[in-house]
Amino acid sequence: MTIHDVAARAGVSVSTVSKVLNDRYGVATSTVDRVRAVIAELGYESSLVARSLRNHRTNVIGVLVWDIEPYSAELLKGAARAIKGTGYELVVYAAGGKGAERMGWEHRYLSRLSGTLIDGAVMVTPTVDTAPFSTPVVAVDPHTGSEVPTVDSDNFRGAQLAVEHLLGLGHRRIGLLRRPPRDLESGPQREEGYRSALQAAGITPDPDLVRAGGYDDSASEDAARQLLTLPDRPTAIFAANDVSAITTIDVAMALGLRVPGDLSVIGFDNVPESAMTEPGLTTIEQPLQLMGQRAIEMLVELLAGRDLPQTHVRLPTRLVVRGSCAAPPAEPRRVAVEHSAAR
């Protein structure tokens, strides 16, 4: 269905239909009503590309992510809520975590979309600094040293809360599955919070108890297995995202360890899946939906040409206690090497 079909059905010129579509003056009210009725009847919708060529705007905001996983899915819920009533539409663009090289994906995505499909973008966990772009951008969980407006959570304090909870239960050998990639600000902040809490308790962090986890099961599984098959394994593990924590519980149980009887596990994010594990995952909540909402609100302000009262928004984190943590056992159960090798 084209603009010519609308004009023919309404008995007006194409330029009149264009004026109605763009809310311009010079068209009688009765004609506006007739054209809009035909548009509704025919289901006509102008293309985003054509709209951008005419107006240099699309009224579309892009949320660009590397993959749709629990973390980004929660952010998108908040973004969808915030877009209502703004006059903008929302498009989500993702590579599904596969295909192109991960490093620098945001440059490729913005090049494809900006100028023709979107007026601005929310970038989720960018791998590089996104500053050199004419399109307005807000970054969620930013790259280290990012110069664009950002939204994140108090990662340092959240990690402290996690480790302090385990220390309070009596744990002293606490492992860390740190969050990749290392170039995001949140990764070093959470690792520093982990080390800070241990040092405040008089415990020197043990580098043997730190492994790099991941957002996919395979990377987290390998890292968790390495920790749990150490001769002097940790009695608790702080996983710096819930995906790694849930995978750690699965690996522990496959190795014959009870959670939380033999091993306590705590995560970070509080995605919905964390409440569905058995036992339920104790975790650090960062307000993911609110982070998505704030990012959209900031971007709308930028698109309106207004200055932001705050260019870097940091939201609080909190401890959510469920069933995956308990006091350490009096005699930690060891994992048989042949049992782990069989996996």
N, C-alpha and C positions, 0 to 999 in steps of 0.2 A: 504494500500500500504506500503510495507516494503523495507528496503535497499536491501534485497535479490532480490526483483522484479526489482529494478533499475539495479542491477548488471547483472542479466540475460538478460534484454532487451538491455543493452549497450554492453554486451559481455565482461565484465571485472569482476575482483574479488570484493568481498565485501570490502576488505581493500582498493582497489583503489577508490571505491565510497566514503569511509570514508575520504580518503585523500582529495578528491575534496570538500567534504562538509566542511572540516575544513581548507581548503586553505593551505595544506601542500605541500612541495616540493617533487619532484620525479615522477611526472606524466606528460607525454607529453602534449603539448598544444592541439593537435588534440583530445587526449583522454579526456582531461578536457572539451572541447567543446561538445564532444559526450555525456558524462555523464550528463552535465548540460542540454543538450537538452532533454534527457530522463527524467530527474527530472522534467523539465517544462511540458513535455508531460503527464507524469503520475500524476502530482500534488503531488509529494512526499514531505513530511515535517517530519524531524526528531522530536521525542518527546522531550519536555523540560527536562523531567526527565533523559532520556538517554543522552542528551547533557550534563547535569550537572554532571552525573556520569563519562563521558569521560573527560570533560574539567574542572570540578569543577566550571563552570560558565554557566549561561543560557542566558546572555545578555538580561535579562528581569528585569525591575524595577517595583516594586509594589507601587501603591498608596492605602493606607489602610484607610478606613473611616468607621465610625459607621453607617452612612446612606447616601443615595444620596438625598440631599435636595438642595435648591437654593444656599446656601453657598458653599457646596462641589462641586456642579456642575460647578460653575464658576472657582473654583480652578483647576478642571480637564481640562477645556478648555485651561488654560495656560500651564498645564503640558503636554497636547497632542501637543501643539505647540512647546514646548521646546525639546521634545524627537526627533523631526525630525532631521535627519542628524547625530545623536549621535552614531548610530549602535546598540542602545538599542530598545527594544519593551516595551510597557506599558501594565500592567494588573491592573485592579481596583478590589479591594476586599472589599465587604461590607456585613454586616449582615442584611441590610434593617431596622436597628433600632429596631429589635425585636429578640427574641430568647434568646441568651446568656445574662448574666448580663452585664450591661454597664461598670461598673468599672473594669479596667484591660483588656478590650477587645484587646488592642494592643499586649499584651503578648501572648494571644491565637493565634491571626492572624499571628504574626511573627513566632511562633513555627510551625505553619502549612506550611508556605510558604518558610521560609528561608532555604537555603542549597539545595533545590531541584527545586523550581520554580522561585525564584527571587534572584538577586545578592544584592539588596539593596531596601530600602523602604522609601517612603515619608509618614509620619504619620500625619493625619489631626485631630487636636484637641484631642490629647491623654489625657487620664484621669489619667495616672500615669507617673512617670519618666521612660523614655525608655533607660536609659544609659546602663544597663548591657546586651548588645547584641553584638555578634560578627559581625552580619550583619550591614553594614553602614546604618544609619538612619538620616533623616532630619525631624524635626517636624515643622508643620505649626500651628500657634496659640498654643504655647507650654504649657505644664503643668508647674505650679509654680516650679521654681528652676531646670528646665530641664538642664541637662549637655550635651545634644546632640546639634549639630548645629540646628539653628532655623530661621524661617522666620515669622515675624508678621508685624502689622501696628502700627502706633502711636495711640493706643487706648485712652490714657489719653488725648491727645490734641484733638482727634476727639470728645470725650464726652464734653470737654470744648466748642468746636465750636457749638455743638448742643444746649447746655444750653445757651450759649451766644446769639445765634440766637433768642431763645425764650425770653430771658430777654430783648433783643433789641426791641422786638415787644410789650413789656409791661407786660409780664407774671411774676407773683411772686409765685404762687402756682403751682409748676412744679413737676409732679410725675415721678417716675422712675420704669420701668420694667427692672430689672437687668438681666444680661445674666447668665444662668447656663451653665455648672456646675461651682461652686465657685472655684474649684481647677485649672482652667485655668488662666494664667496670665491676659488675656484680661478682665475677669469679674471684678476683683478688680480694674484694671486700669480704666475701664469705669466708675465704680461707684465713684472712687476717682476724676475723671475728672468732673463728675456731681456735687459732693460736693464742689470741688474747685471753680467752676464757680459761684455757689450760694454764697459761702462765700466771694468771691471777690466783689460781688454785695451787701454785707452787709446782706445777708439772711441766717438765721440759717436753715440747712437742717432739714426737718420734717420727722422723721422715719415712721410716719403714711402714708407718700406718697411714700414709697418704697415697692415694691412687687417683688417676683421672677417670671419672665416670663418663657418662654420655647421655644423649637424649634418645638413643635407640637401645634396644634390649641387649644386643650383642656386646657393645662396648662396656655397658654397665655390668653385664654378667661376668665378663672376663675380669674386670677390676674387683668386683665383689669376691669372686672365687680366689683371687690372689690374696686378698686380705684374710679370708676365712680359712685358708689352708696354711697360713704362717704357723711355724712351730709354737710361737707365743702370740696367738691371734688376739684381736681386740674383743672385748666383751660387749662393746657397743659401736655402732657406726652411724656417723652423721653424713647423710647423703645430701649434697647441695642442690638437689631437685627431687621431686616426688617420683619421677619415672625411675631414677636410679635407686631410690629407697624401696620402691615396690619390687623391682628386680632383685634387690639384695635379699628381701624376705623370701622370694621364690628360690634363690640360690641356697640360702641357709637351710630351708626346709628340705631341699633336694639333697643336701649334704648330711641330713639327719639331725640338724640343730633345731631346737624349739625356739620360737619367737613369741614372747619375750623371755622364756625360761632360761635359754642358753645365750641368747643374743638380743640386745635391744637395738632398735632401728628407729631413726628419726629423719624426716625429710624436710623439704623446703618448697613452698608454693601454695599448698592446700588446694590442689585441683580436685574436682569431684571424685575422681577415682581413688583418692587417698582414704575416703570414708568407706569404700567398698571392699577393701582388702580384708583378709582374715589372718591375724587380728587387724582392727582398724589402725591406720598409720598415724602415729603422733608426728606432727609436722609444724613448721613455721608458716604462718599464713602471711602472704603478701596480697594486698587487695587487688587482684588481677583485673577484675571487671572495672573497678574504680580507676585503675591505671589506664585502661583503654578509653574510659569515659573522659578522663582529664586530657588525654592526648588529643582527642577529637575537639574538645572545647578549646584547647590552645590553638589548634590548627585553624578552626573557624575564625578565631580572633585575628590570626595572622592574615587570613584571606580577606578579611574585612579592612585590612590596613591599619589595625589598631596595635599599639604596643602591649606586650604582655607585662602584667605586674610582676610576674615571676617567671624567669626563663628555665629554671631547673626546679622541678617539683619532686620532692621526696616524700613518700607516704610511709606511715609506720607499719611495722610488722608485729605479730603477736604469736605466742605459743598456743597450739591447739593440741590438747592431751587426749589421746585415744588409748589403744591397748597394746601398742608395739614396744613399749618400754617398761622395764621393771628393774629391781635391784639385781646386780650381777650375782651369778651362782657362787656358792662357797668354793667349789672346785670346777672351773670351766671345763666343759667337755671338749676333747680334742677331736678334730676331723681326721679320719683315716686317709692317708695319702692315696691309697689304692682306690678308695671310694670316690675321691675327687677326680682321679685320673679317668675313672670309668665314664664320667660325664664328658 
